[in-house]
Amino acid sequence: MKAKQLSVFLENKSGRLTEVTEALGKANINLSAMSIADNSDFGILRCIVSEPERAYQVLKEAGFAVKMTDVIALNCPNTSGSLAVVLDYLSSQGVFIEYLYSFAAGDIAHVVIRPTDLDSCDKILEAKKVDLIAANDLYKL
């Protein structure tokens, strides 16, 4: 099940992340999950929000370079080795993971994956009965 993720390109300077979160907050858009990767010149904020299409427009209008990307989200037990099992399903079928990020809430870990082949990833995880998170449910986390 595909969901929408926003990628926001940020200059490495103080206050840029604050500006993103303020713009989303003023629009009453909730951040469900986020990850930041950076290098010396810029960072990439990847985030799951309550209303991806509207958030995209809000950030564009605020002058941010933003991109919308499809990702797959899943739940797995928050126990040692659980994620390794899921990733083995994918790697054994040749699905490459560009990146992932996760967060745990009690006994469940929520994982957001960006594979190179979304359709194959989705089919493999469905066939293996992995607990995929529907987009609308992910946006509400």
MDTraj code that builds the backbone (N, CA, C; nanometers):
import mdtraj as md
import numpy as np

residues = "MET LYS ALA LYS GLN LEU SER VAL PHE LEU GLU ASN LYS SER GLY ARG LEU THR GLU VAL THR GLU ALA LEU GLY LYS ALA ASN ILE ASN LEU SER ALA MET SER ILE ALA ASP ASN SER ASP PHE GLY ILE LEU ARG CYS ILE VAL SER GLU PRO GLU ARG ALA TYR GLN VAL LEU LYS GLU ALA GLY PHE ALA VAL LYS MET THR ASP VAL ILE ALA LEU ASN CYS PRO ASN THR SER GLY SER LEU ALA VAL VAL LEU ASP TYR LEU SER SER GLN GLY VAL PHE ILE GLU TYR LEU TYR SER PHE ALA ALA GLY ASP ILE ALA HIS VAL VAL ILE ARG PRO THR ASP LEU ASP SER CYS ASP LYS ILE LEU GLU ALA LYS LYS VAL ASP LEU ILE ALA ALA ASN ASP LEU TYR LYS LEU".split()
xyz = np.array([
    [0.0839, -0.1180, 0.0000],
    [0.0000, 0.0000, 0.0000],
    [0.0878, 0.1235, 0.0000],
    [0.0740, 0.2008, -0.1015],
    [0.1565, 0.3195, -0.1148],
    [0.0980, 0.4358, -0.0359],
    [0.1886, 0.5157, 0.0166],
    [0.1517, 0.6379, 0.0864],
    [0.2408, 0.7497, 0.0335],
    [0.2039, 0.8720, 0.0610],
    [0.2799, 0.9882, 0.0154],
    [0.3693, 1.0389, 0.1281],
    [0.4919, 1.0694, 0.0893],
    [0.5906, 1.1279, 0.1804],
    [0.6386, 1.2576, 0.1167],
    [0.6654, 1.3560, 0.1982],
    [0.7236, 1.4801, 0.1487],
    [0.8732, 1.4793, 0.1757],
    [0.9496, 1.5287, 0.0792],
    [1.0927, 1.5517, 0.0967],
    [1.1147, 1.7011, 0.0787],
    [1.1701, 1.7634, 0.1813],
    [1.1914, 1.9078, 0.1804],
    [1.3413, 1.9323, 0.1854],
    [1.3916, 2.0086, 0.0905],
    [1.5341, 2.0393, 0.0842],
    [1.5596, 2.1666, 0.1639],
    [1.6497, 2.1551, 0.2614],
    [1.6765, 2.2653, 0.3533],
    [1.8236, 2.3038, 0.3515],
    [1.8487, 2.4338, 0.3455],
    [1.9851, 2.4807, 0.3608],
    [2.0294, 2.4509, 0.5044],
    [2.1560, 2.4225, 0.5205],
    [2.2096, 2.3969, 0.6539],
    [2.2326, 2.5297, 0.7250],
    [2.1244, 2.5865, 0.7752],
    [2.1363, 2.7077, 0.8548],
    [2.0291, 2.7058, 0.9621],
    [2.0608, 2.7685, 1.0701],
    [1.9731, 2.7698, 1.1863],
    [1.8352, 2.8258, 1.1515],
    [1.7320, 2.7568, 1.1976],
    [1.5957, 2.8049, 1.1822],
    [1.5172, 2.7482, 1.0661],
    [1.5830, 2.6816, 0.9726],
    [1.5096, 2.6312, 0.8554],
    [1.4090, 2.5223, 0.8931],
    [1.4476, 2.4318, 0.9809],
    [1.3536, 2.3278, 1.0246],
    [1.2376, 2.3908, 1.1011],
    [1.2679, 2.4916, 1.1814],
    [1.1628, 2.5638, 1.2536],
    [1.0634, 2.6250, 1.1557],
    [1.1130, 2.6829, 1.0468],
    [1.0249, 2.7441, 0.9472],
    [0.9299, 2.6415, 0.8846],
    [0.9808, 2.5229, 0.8578],
    [0.8957, 2.4165, 0.8016],
    [0.7880, 2.3775, 0.9012],
    [0.8278, 2.3519, 1.0240],
    [0.7306, 2.3070, 1.1243],
    [0.6298, 2.4170, 1.1567],
    [0.6732, 2.5431, 1.1546],
    [0.5797, 2.6532, 1.1774],
    [0.4788, 2.6639, 1.0638],
    [0.5246, 2.6518, 0.9389],
    [0.4338, 2.6603, 0.8237],
    [0.3290, 2.5500, 0.8297],
    [0.3726, 2.4291, 0.8617],
    [0.2783, 2.3180, 0.8722],
    [0.1840, 2.3376, 0.9905],
    [0.2379, 2.3820, 1.1030],
    [0.1559, 2.4045, 1.2220],
    [0.0487, 2.5096, 1.1992],
    [0.0842, 2.6207, 1.1340],
    [-0.0137, 2.7265, 1.1059],
    [-0.1243, 2.6769, 1.0149],
    [-0.0945, 2.5771, 0.9306],
    [-0.1942, 2.5188, 0.8402],
    [-0.2684, 2.4019, 0.9051],
    [-0.2417, 2.3782, 1.0337],
    [-0.3036, 2.2661, 1.1073],
    [-0.2749, 2.1313, 1.0431],
    [-0.1520, 2.1151, 0.9936],
    [-0.1079, 1.9888, 0.9358],
    [-0.0145, 1.9231, 1.0357],
    [-0.0465, 1.8007, 1.0726],
    [0.0307, 1.7293, 1.1733],
    [0.1441, 1.6491, 1.1107],
    [0.2590, 1.6511, 1.1753],
    [0.3728, 1.5671, 1.1371],
    [0.3606, 1.4353, 1.2117],
    [0.3509, 1.3248, 1.1381],
    [0.3418, 1.1929, 1.2006],
    [0.4790, 1.1306, 1.2212],
    [0.5675, 1.1522, 1.1247],
    [0.7026, 1.0957, 1.1318],
    [0.7951, 1.1820, 1.0485],
    [0.9220, 1.1850, 1.0872],
    [1.0190, 1.2584, 1.0062],
    [1.1588, 1.2053, 1.0296],
    [1.2398, 1.2316, 0.9283],
    [1.3802, 1.1929, 0.9305],
    [1.4572, 1.3017, 0.8578],
    [1.5765, 1.3313, 0.9069],
    [1.6598, 1.4308, 0.8400],
    [1.7929, 1.3669, 0.8063],
    [1.8327, 1.3827, 0.6805],
    [1.9652, 1.3409, 0.6343],
    [2.0339, 1.4672, 0.5852],
    [2.1613, 1.4803, 0.6167],
    [2.2271, 1.6027, 0.5739],
    [2.3665, 1.5763, 0.5208],
    [2.4164, 1.6763, 0.4488],
    [2.5567, 1.6819, 0.4113],
    [2.6036, 1.8223, 0.4463],
    [2.7167, 1.8641, 0.3975],
    [2.7700, 1.9936, 0.4408],
    [2.6905, 2.1130, 0.3884],
    [2.6171, 2.0974, 0.2786],
    [2.5484, 2.2112, 0.2183],
    [2.3979, 2.2173, 0.2447],
    [2.3340, 2.1029, 0.2556],
    [2.1894, 2.1016, 0.2715],
    [2.1450, 1.9753, 0.3434],
    [2.0213, 1.9770, 0.3859],
    [1.9604, 1.8600, 0.4475],
    [1.8337, 1.8238, 0.3729],
    [1.7922, 1.7005, 0.3886],
    [1.6648, 1.6560, 0.3313],
    [1.5776, 1.6093, 0.4472],
    [1.4679, 1.6784, 0.4655],
    [1.3686, 1.6399, 0.5640],
    [1.2677, 1.5521, 0.4929],
    [1.2568, 1.4279, 0.5363],
    [1.1540, 1.3383, 0.4816],
    [1.0481, 1.3251, 0.5893],
    [0.9227, 1.3435, 0.5501],
    [0.8190, 1.3417, 0.6528],
    [0.6868, 1.2860, 0.6018],
    [0.6157, 1.2298, 0.6969],
    [0.4790, 1.1837, 0.6767],
    [0.3912, 1.2846, 0.7494],
    [0.2923, 1.3366, 0.6789],
    [0.2056, 1.4392, 0.7360],
    [0.0593, 1.3987, 0.7220],
    [-0.0259, 1.4671, 0.7963],
    [-0.1683, 1.4328, 0.7970],
    [-0.2374, 1.4599, 0.6637],
    [-0.1916, 1.5602, 0.5904],
    [-0.2519, 1.5959, 0.4619],
    [-0.1406, 1.6255, 0.3619],
    [-0.0876, 1.5221, 0.2958],
    [0.0300, 1.5425, 0.2114],
    [0.0123, 1.6417, 0.0962],
    [-0.1000, 1.6356, 0.0266],
    [-0.1182, 1.7251, -0.0874],
    [-0.1253, 1.8704, -0.0430],
    [-0.1996, 1.8956, 0.0639],
    [-0.2117, 2.0323, 0.1147],
    [-0.0791, 2.0800, 0.1727],
    [-0.0083, 1.9908, 0.2424],
    [0.1229, 2.0259, 0.2981],
    [0.2202, 2.0622, 0.1868],
    [0.2144, 1.9892, 0.0777],
    [0.2990, 2.0189, -0.0382],
    [0.2755, 2.1627, -0.0841],
    [0.1487, 2.2000, -0.0986],
    [0.1145, 2.3355, -0.1443],
    [0.1571, 2.4409, -0.0430],
    [0.1345, 2.4143, 0.0848],
    [0.1724, 2.5087, 0.1900],
    [0.3227, 2.5344, 0.1867],
    [0.4004, 2.4278, 0.1746],
    [0.5462, 2.4427, 0.1746],
    [0.5960, 2.5092, 0.0465],
    [0.5367, 2.4753, -0.0659],
    [0.5727, 2.5417, -0.1925],
    [0.5478, 2.6924, -0.1819],
    [0.4287, 2.7279, -0.1317],
    [0.3927, 2.8693, -0.1188],
    [0.4839, 2.9416, -0.0198],
    [0.5411, 2.8687, 0.0763],
    [0.6334, 2.9279, 0.1727],
    [0.7765, 2.9352, 0.1176],
    [0.7947, 2.8900, -0.0061],
    [0.9246, 2.9022, -0.0712],
    [1.0194, 2.7853, -0.0529],
    [0.9694, 2.6728, -0.0063],
    [1.0546, 2.5555, 0.0121],
    [1.0586, 2.4701, -0.1141],
    [1.1721, 2.4102, -0.1404],
    [1.1839, 2.3104, -0.2463],
    [1.1337, 2.1800, -0.1875],
    [1.0221, 2.1313, -0.2379],
    [0.9579, 2.0126, -0.1813],
    [0.9184, 1.9173, -0.2927],
    [0.9245, 1.7902, -0.2612],
    [0.8918, 1.6845, -0.3572],
    [0.8019, 1.5832, -0.2862],
    [0.7073, 1.5266, -0.3589],
    [0.6226, 1.4217, -0.3032],
    [0.6668, 1.2879, -0.3616],
    [0.6820, 1.1896, -0.2741],
    [0.7337, 1.0585, -0.3116],
    [0.6426, 0.9498, -0.2559],
    [0.6294, 0.8403, -0.3296],
    [0.5565, 0.7243, -0.2781],
    [0.6486, 0.6409, -0.1899],
    [0.5936, 0.5951, -0.0792],
    [0.6639, 0.5055, 0.0129],
    [0.5674, 0.3951, 0.0553],
    [0.6203, 0.2960, 0.1232],
    [0.5392, 0.1889, 0.1798],
    [0.5644, 0.1874, 0.3303],
    [0.4573, 0.1751, 0.4054],
    [0.4693, 0.1719, 0.5510],
    [0.4141, 0.0404, 0.6036],
    [0.4741, -0.0056, 0.7112],
    [0.4319, -0.1321, 0.7702],
    [0.4493, -0.1287, 0.9205],
    [0.3802, -0.2204, 0.9843],
    [0.3964, -0.2446, 1.1274],
    [0.4679, -0.3768, 1.1445],
    [0.5553, -0.3823, 1.2430],
    [0.6124, -0.5110, 1.2804],
    [0.6311, -0.5107, 1.4321],
    [0.6423, -0.6278, 1.4921],
    [0.6614, -0.6312, 1.6363],
    [0.7887, -0.5556, 1.6762],
    [0.7812, -0.4858, 1.7866],
    [0.8964, -0.4127, 1.8378],
    [0.9811, -0.5086, 1.9215],
    [1.0363, -0.6083, 1.8525],
    [1.1205, -0.7094, 1.9169],
    [1.2450, -0.7320, 1.8324],
    [1.3465, -0.7821, 1.8949],
    [1.4733, -0.8074, 1.8263],
    [1.4532, -0.9002, 1.7071],
    [1.5033, -0.8587, 1.5919],
    [1.5011, -0.9422, 1.4725],
    [1.3780, -0.9326, 1.3858],
    [1.2727, -0.8667, 1.4317],
    [1.1484, -0.8595, 1.3532],
    [1.1677, -0.7860, 1.2211],
    [1.2360, -0.6746, 1.2248],
    [1.2584, -0.5996, 1.1022],
    [1.3493, -0.6777, 1.0071],
    [1.4456, -0.7497, 1.0619],
    [1.5362, -0.8298, 0.9779],
    [1.4580, -0.9325, 0.8961],
    [1.3553, -0.9903, 0.9543],
    [1.2723, -1.0877, 0.8821],
    [1.2054, -1.0211, 0.7627],
    [1.1471, -0.9047, 0.7855],
    [1.0786, -0.8329, 0.6778],
    [1.1781, -0.7928, 0.5687],
    [1.2921, -0.7409, 0.6083],
    [1.3917, -0.6981, 0.5097],
    [1.4466, -0.8166, 0.4311],
    [1.4543, -0.9329, 0.4940],
    [1.4988, -1.0533, 0.4230],
    [1.3990, -1.0929, 0.3147],
    [1.2695, -1.0768, 0.3428],
    [1.1694, -1.1035, 0.2391],
    [1.2018, -1.0233, 0.1135],
    [1.2391, -0.8989, 0.1328],
    [1.2649, -0.8090, 0.0193],
    [1.3996, -0.8356, -0.0459],
    [1.5044, -0.8457, 0.0345],
    [1.6382, -0.8634, -0.0227],
    [1.6507, -0.9973, -0.0958],
    [1.5839, -1.0996, -0.0441],
    [1.5914, -1.2299, -0.1107],
    [1.5230, -1.2288, -0.2472],
    [1.4369, -1.1291, -0.2695],
    [1.3687, -1.1142, -0.3984],
    [1.4308, -1.0019, -0.4818],
    [1.5441, -0.9503, -0.4375],
    [1.6161, -0.8492, -0.5143],
    [1.5628, -0.7075, -0.5037],
    [1.4798, -0.6810, -0.4034],
    [1.4280, -0.5452, -0.3848],
    [1.5289, -0.4661, -0.3020],
    [1.5756, -0.3559, -0.3591],
    [1.6736, -0.2693, -0.2934],
    [1.6011, -0.1585, -0.2183],
    [1.6444, -0.1315, -0.0965],
    [1.5866, -0.0257, -0.0149],
    [1.6755, 0.0976, -0.0259],
    [1.6204, 0.2067, -0.0793],
    [1.6959, 0.3318, -0.0883],
    [1.7191, 0.3893, 0.0510],
    [1.6137, 0.3908, 0.1317],
    [1.6235, 0.4364, 0.2701],
    [1.5004, 0.3892, 0.3447],
    [1.5091, 0.3940, 0.4752],
    [1.3939, 0.3676, 0.5600],
    [1.4117, 0.4436, 0.6892],
    [1.3023, 0.4654, 0.7561],
    [1.3059, 0.5200, 0.8912],
    [1.1914, 0.4573, 0.9679],
    [1.2051, 0.4559, 1.0982],
    [1.1052, 0.3879, 1.1793],
    [1.0916, 0.4565, 1.3137],
    [0.9837, 0.4223, 1.3807],
    [0.9623, 0.4683, 1.5165],
    [0.8765, 0.3643, 1.5863],
    [0.9008, 0.3461, 1.7136],
    [0.8286, 0.2450, 1.7900],
    [0.7286, 0.3122, 1.8825],
    [0.6175, 0.2439, 1.9028],
    [0.5156, 0.2865, 1.9979],
    [0.4730, 0.1625, 2.0744],
    [0.5322, 0.1433, 2.1899],
    [0.5001, 0.0248, 2.2693],
    [0.5505, -0.1014, 2.2026],
    [0.4597, -0.1946, 2.1779],
    [0.4963, -0.3248, 2.1220],
    [0.5061, -0.3262, 1.9695],
    [0.4742, -0.2149, 1.9057],
    [0.4722, -0.2097, 1.7599],
    [0.5755, -0.1096, 1.7091],
    [0.6465, -0.1497, 1.6041],
    [0.7360, -0.0582, 1.5333],
    [0.6712, -0.0234, 1.4000],
    [0.6663, 0.1044, 1.3697],
    [0.6132, 0.1534, 1.2423],
    [0.7337, 0.1835, 1.1545],
    [0.7343, 0.1312, 1.0325],
    [0.8498, 0.1429, 0.9437],
    [0.8045, 0.2026, 0.8110],
    [0.8778, 0.3036, 0.7638],
    [0.8527, 0.3654, 0.6338],
    [0.9693, 0.3268, 0.5437],
    [0.9370, 0.2676, 0.4289],
    [1.0383, 0.2167, 0.3362],
    [1.0254, 0.2869, 0.2012],
    [1.1388, 0.3224, 0.1446],
    [1.1431, 0.3714, 0.0061],
    [1.2254, 0.2713, -0.0738],
    [1.1577, 0.1736, -0.1380],
    [1.2293, 0.0772, -0.2216],
    [1.2455, 0.1309, -0.3633],
    [1.3374, 0.0739, -0.4378],
    [1.3531, 0.1138, -0.5774],
    [1.2354, 0.0653, -0.6617],
    [1.1739, -0.0451, -0.6226],
    [1.0609, -0.1012, -0.6963],
    [0.9414, -0.1127, -0.6013],
    [0.8586, -0.0093, -0.6010],
    [0.7436, -0.0042, -0.5099],
    [0.6453, -0.1176, -0.5327],
    [0.6149, -0.1458, -0.6590],
    [0.5147, -0.2480, -0.6889],
    [0.5600, -0.3865, -0.6432],
    [0.6854, -0.4229, -0.6713],
    [0.7371, -0.5533, -0.6266],
    [0.7403, -0.5606, -0.4752],
    [0.7838, -0.4542, -0.4120],
    [0.7893, -0.4504, -0.2658],
    [0.6509, -0.4741, -0.2074],
    [0.5531, -0.4030, -0.2587],
    [0.4159, -0.4147, -0.2110],
    [0.3635, -0.5577, -0.2278],
    [0.3857, -0.6171, -0.3449],
    [0.3389, -0.7540, -0.3714],
    [0.4055, -0.8557, -0.2793],
    [0.5352, -0.8415, -0.2594],
    [0.6084, -0.9355, -0.1734],
    [0.5573, -0.9259, -0.0298],
    [0.5437, -0.8042, 0.0202],
    [0.4984, -0.7869, 0.1591],
    [0.3555, -0.8352, 0.1780],
    [0.2700, -0.8110, 0.0799],
    [0.1325, -0.8619, 0.0888],
    [0.1320, -1.0142, 0.0887],
    [0.2113, -1.0755, 0.0003],
    [0.2168, -1.2224, -0.0074],
    [0.2685, -1.2829, 0.1226],
    [0.3576, -1.2131, 0.1898],
    [0.4141, -1.2620, 0.3170],
    [0.3288, -1.2227, 0.4366],
    [0.2151, -1.1603, 0.4101],
    [0.1184, -1.1225, 0.5137],
    [0.1771, -1.0238, 0.6153],
    [0.2657, -0.9350, 0.5662],
    [0.3201, -0.8300, 0.6509],
    [0.2088, -0.7283, 0.6751],
    [0.2028, -0.6746, 0.7937],
    [0.0996, -0.5787, 0.8330],
    [0.1302, -0.4420, 0.7722],
    [0.0791, -0.4198, 0.6508],
    [0.1003, -0.2927, 0.5820],
    [0.0064, -0.1871, 0.6393],
    [0.0541, -0.0633, 0.6425],
    [-0.0263, 0.0469, 0.6955],
    [-0.0892, 0.1212, 0.5773],
    [-0.2190, 0.1294, 0.5768],
    [-0.2897, 0.2052, 0.4732],
    [-0.2518, 0.3525, 0.4864],
    [-0.2475, 0.4216, 0.3736],
    [-0.2064, 0.5618, 0.3724],
    [-0.2865, 0.6457, 0.4718],
    [-0.4171, 0.6328, 0.4710],
    [-0.4997, 0.7132, 0.5624],
    [-0.4688, 0.6849, 0.7084],
    [-0.4359, 0.5609, 0.7410],
    [-0.3987, 0.5268, 0.8785],
    [-0.2609, 0.5834, 0.9138],
    [-0.1691, 0.5789, 0.8182],
    [-0.0352, 0.6328, 0.8415],
    [-0.0414, 0.7827, 0.8685],
    [-0.1228, 0.8536, 0.7927],
    [-0.1329, 0.9982, 0.8095],
    [-0.1908, 1.0375, 0.9443],
    [-0.2581, 0.9442, 1.0116],
    [-0.3206, 0.9717, 1.1418],
    [-0.2345, 0.9323, 1.2611],
    [-0.1211, 0.8662, 1.2359],
    [-0.0360, 0.8209, 1.3482],
    [0.0136, 0.9383, 1.4289],
])
top = md.Topology()
chain = top.add_chain()
for i, resn in enumerate(residues, 1):
    res = top.add_residue(resn, chain, resSeq=i)
    for name in ("N", "CA", "C"):
        top.add_atom(name, md.element.get_by_symbol(name[0]), res)
traj = md.Trajectory(xyz[None], top)
